[in-house]
């Protein structure tokens, strides 16, 4: 180990771009982990979502567009478009003590909804990691039409 440490300055001076690149990647990884840990909501897998619904009667909310929702959604999910998403709505406020799982097609829009829920005082907020895509990749069932929305 001491040989490594004595040769490290020589390596850095001989390979500055490689060294700066490594430092940049290391800083980005640490920043990503800190952001992930402090975002206020938890990511959940399709299997975890299924368990949460079965064991704790979690509320599942799809924030995709209505056309995407009608093409296919998680059975039992309620549709609320991001443009109309309001954590203070009376129907949603009733579920403040329930676990809530938010998802969209890819997992990008749902994080914004989750942040709004946390800011409104919801404590058990989850986002389906990878969105509906991971649900379908896990070969789990989809409902079509407006059946649950």
ChimeraX attribute file (.defattr): number of C-alpha atoms within 10 A of each C-alpha:
attribute: neighborCount
match mode: 1-to-1
recipient: residues
	/A:1	5
	/A:2	7
	/A:3	7
	/A:4	9
	/A:5	9
	/A:6	10
	/A:7	10
	/A:8	12
	/A:9	11
	/A:10	10
	/A:11	13
	/A:12	13
	/A:13	10
	/A:14	11
	/A:15	11
	/A:16	11
	/A:17	11
	/A:18	12
	/A:19	14
	/A:20	12
	/A:21	11
	/A:22	12
	/A:23	12
	/A:24	11
	/A:25	12
	/A:26	12
	/A:27	12
	/A:28	12
	/A:29	12
	/A:30	11
	/A:31	12
	/A:32	11
	/A:33	11
	/A:34	11
	/A:35	11
	/A:36	13
	/A:37	11
	/A:38	9
	/A:39	12
	/A:40	16
	/A:41	20
	/A:42	17
	/A:43	17
	/A:44	19
	/A:45	17
	/A:46	20
	/A:47	11
	/A:48	12
	/A:49	21
	/A:50	15
	/A:51	13
	/A:52	18
	/A:53	16
	/A:54	10
	/A:55	9
	/A:56	12
	/A:57	13
	/A:58	22
	/A:59	20
	/A:60	23
	/A:61	24
	/A:62	28
	/A:63	26
	/A:64	25
	/A:65	15
	/A:66	15
	/A:67	10
	/A:68	15
	/A:69	25
	/A:70	17
	/A:71	12
	/A:72	17
	/A:73	29
	/A:74	20
	/A:75	15
	/A:76	16
	/A:77	22
	/A:78	19
	/A:79	23
	/A:80	18
	/A:81	17
	/A:82	16
	/A:83	9
	/A:84	9
	/A:85	16
	/A:86	17
	/A:87	19
	/A:88	14
	/A:89	10
	/A:90	9
	/A:91	10
	/A:92	16
	/A:93	15
	/A:94	10
	/A:95	13
	/A:96	19
	/A:97	12
	/A:98	15
	/A:99	18
	/A:100	26
	/A:101	25
	/A:102	29
	/A:103	29
	/A:104	28
	/A:105	22
	/A:106	15
	/A:107	21
	/A:108	14
	/A:109	18
	/A:110	26
	/A:111	21
	/A:112	15
	/A:113	24
	/A:114	25
	/A:115	17
	/A:116	16
	/A:117	26
	/A:118	17
	/A:119	12
	/A:120	14
	/A:121	14
	/A:122	21
	/A:123	16
	/A:124	18
	/A:125	24
	/A:126	26
	/A:127	28
	/A:128	26
	/A:129	22
	/A:130	20
	/A:131	23
	/A:132	23
	/A:133	15
	/A:134	17
	/A:135	21
	/A:136	15
	/A:137	10
	/A:138	12
	/A:139	10
	/A:140	14
	/A:141	12
	/A:142	14
	/A:143	16
	/A:144	15
	/A:145	14
	/A:146	16
	/A:147	13
	/A:148	15
	/A:149	16
